[in-house]
Structures are given as structure tokens and as C-alpha cells.
Amino acid sequence: MESELTDESTDRRAISVTVNGRRCEAEVDVRKTLADFLREDGGFTGVHVGCEHGVCGACSVLMDGEVVRSCILFAVQADGHEVTTVEGLGSEEAPSSLQQAFVDHHALQCGFCTPGMLLAAVDLLKHCPDPTETQVREALSGNLCMCTGYTGIIRAVRAAAPQMKG
């Protein structure tokens, strides 16, 4: 009895994902990560890929309003869903209050972790609009930063909280 071998890596699916309010459609390999889809097919390079194991948080995005690690989700899992990347928070000309707080409180240095930190903070502030320092530390504990020591990040999140209510 001869077993039939198939090359599953060529299995492709058409997907449609709404990213930052814009519909992104593509035919993707079923093994393509959401991070790679967002960066390569959507042009959302604010999604950073660090560890590729879901540990560092650099690839964090919001899917249907909840923070997820885009490096450990397949793009096909996002089919039909809404995704928000850091590009959807504000612009260079008109940053969101949270982005501005990161600037004002020196919460970024190299910037690699910043997109994931911002999206994790958005998720926190949605669920906890007036977080304590401990709550911010706990909520961001899954996002690694090698530069800032977190103090500025925690201050920025707490400073932006009142402006993000409502």
C-alpha cells in the first residue's frame, strides 16, 4: 500500500480582512501568519516581528477589538474579522492621545516594541479605563522592551487614560 504524499504548503485560501477600516483581500498560503499577511500583503509595516513565538509582543494587533499575537495566528484565522494595527491608531500629523503620551513621557527609544505596547495599552484601557501602576505593569508584562525599563511606558499609559475614556 503506497501512501499518497501531498504538499500542503501549496494549499491556498482567499481571505478578506478589514484592517484599520480598509478591506484587504488576498489569496494566501494557509500557513502564512497574520503578521506576514499584514506586512507583505497589506503594507502595514508597523506590525513588527520579533521572536515569532508569541513571547515578545512586538507583533501585537487588535482583532475584533482584542489584543492578539499576529505571529502565532494564521492569516486564514482572521478571514472576515477586523484588525487594527498601530497605523490605525493615529498618524504622524495627528497622533492618538496614547501615542502622544508615549512621546511626552519618553516611552520609546528604539521603537521596536512600541506598536505592540500601544495596542496592548489600548486593550487594557478599554477594559480598565483608570488603571493603577500595578495593573499597567501586569497588562504589559507580555510585551518585552529592551531599551526603556518600562517606567516611561507605564507613565504614558496612565497619563493617556483620562483622555481615552468615553
FENVENPE-V146425 format. One record per residue. SS is DSSP state (2 for helix, 1 for strand, 0 for the rest). PHI is phi in degrees with one decimal (none if undefined). NEAR is the number of other ideal C-beta (glycine too) atoms within 10 Angstrom. Layout:
SS;PHI;NEAR
SS;PHI;NEAR
This chain:
0;none;2
0;-95.4;4
0;-81.6;4
0;-93.2;4
0;-95.5;6
0;-123.3;7
0;-95.5;6
2;-68.8;9
2;-66.6;9
2;-94.0;9
0;-71.9;11
1;-121.8;14
1;-138.1;14
1;-84.7;10
1;-130.4;23
1;-135.6;12
1;-126.5;25
1;-89.3;15
1;-116.2;23
0;52.1;19
0;84.3;8
1;-112.6;11
1;-74.1;8
1;-118.2;19
1;-119.0;12
1;-163.3;16
1;-100.4;9
1;-124.8;23
1;-64.0;17
0;-63.3;15
0;-94.7;14
0;-70.8;18
1;-75.7;23
2;-61.4;28
2;-58.2;25
2;-66.3;21
2;-60.0;26
2;-62.5;27
2;-74.4;19
2;-82.8;15
2;-90.7;18
0;-100.8;22
0;76.8;11
0;-90.8;24
0;-78.2;13
0;-70.9;20
0;-79.1;27
0;-97.1;21
0;-113.0;15
0;-109.8;19
0;-79.0;14
0;60.2;15
0;-129.7;9
0;78.2;16
0;-95.2;14
0;-85.6;22
0;84.7;24
0;-63.5;24
0;-93.1;28
1;-60.1;29
1;-138.6;28
1;-100.9;22
1;-118.2;18
0;52.0;12
0;85.7;10
1;-113.7;10
1;-70.6;22
1;-138.5;21
1;-94.5;23
0;-74.4;30
0;-80.9;24
0;-114.9;16
0;-109.9;20
1;-83.6;19
2;-57.5;26
2;-63.7;19
2;-71.7;16
2;-92.6;25
0;-54.6;14
0;84.2;10
0;-104.1;16
1;-104.3;15
1;-121.7;24
1;-118.0;21
0;-105.7;24
2;-59.5;24
2;-64.9;18
2;-86.1;20
0;-83.8;20
0;178.4;15
0;-129.8;10
0;-62.6;6
0;-76.4;5
0;-137.3;8
0;-67.3;14
0;-66.4;18
2;-61.6;17
2;-69.1;23
2;-61.3;22
2;-64.9;16
2;-63.6;24
2;-61.4;26
2;-67.9;11
2;-61.8;14
0;-105.8;19
0;52.3;13
0;-92.7;27
0;-144.1;21
0;-128.6;14
0;-74.4;10
0;88.9;12
0;-63.8;17
0;-83.4;27
2;-56.8;23
2;-57.9;25
2;-65.6;28
2;-61.8;28
2;-60.5;28
2;-70.6;27
2;-65.2;23
2;-69.0;31
2;-58.7;22
2;-62.1;18
2;-58.8;19
2;-68.3;23
2;-68.7;13
2;-89.4;11
0;-140.9;14
0;-68.8;12
0;-136.1;10
0;-75.4;19
0;-79.5;10
2;-58.5;12
2;-62.0;9
2;-65.6;16
2;-65.2;23
2;-56.8;14
2;-65.4;13
2;-65.7;20
0;-97.0;21
0;-63.6;11
0;-88.3;15
0;-114.7;24
0;-94.3;17
0;-129.4;22
0;-97.9;11
0;-111.3;13
0;-88.6;20
0;79.8;10
0;76.1;18
2;-58.6;12
2;-63.9;19
2;-64.8;27
2;-63.2;22
2;-60.8;18
2;-63.3;26
2;-62.3;29
2;-67.5;19
2;-69.5;17
2;-79.0;23
2;-53.1;20
2;-62.7;12
2;-75.9;13
2;-94.5;16
0;-69.3;8
0;94.0;5
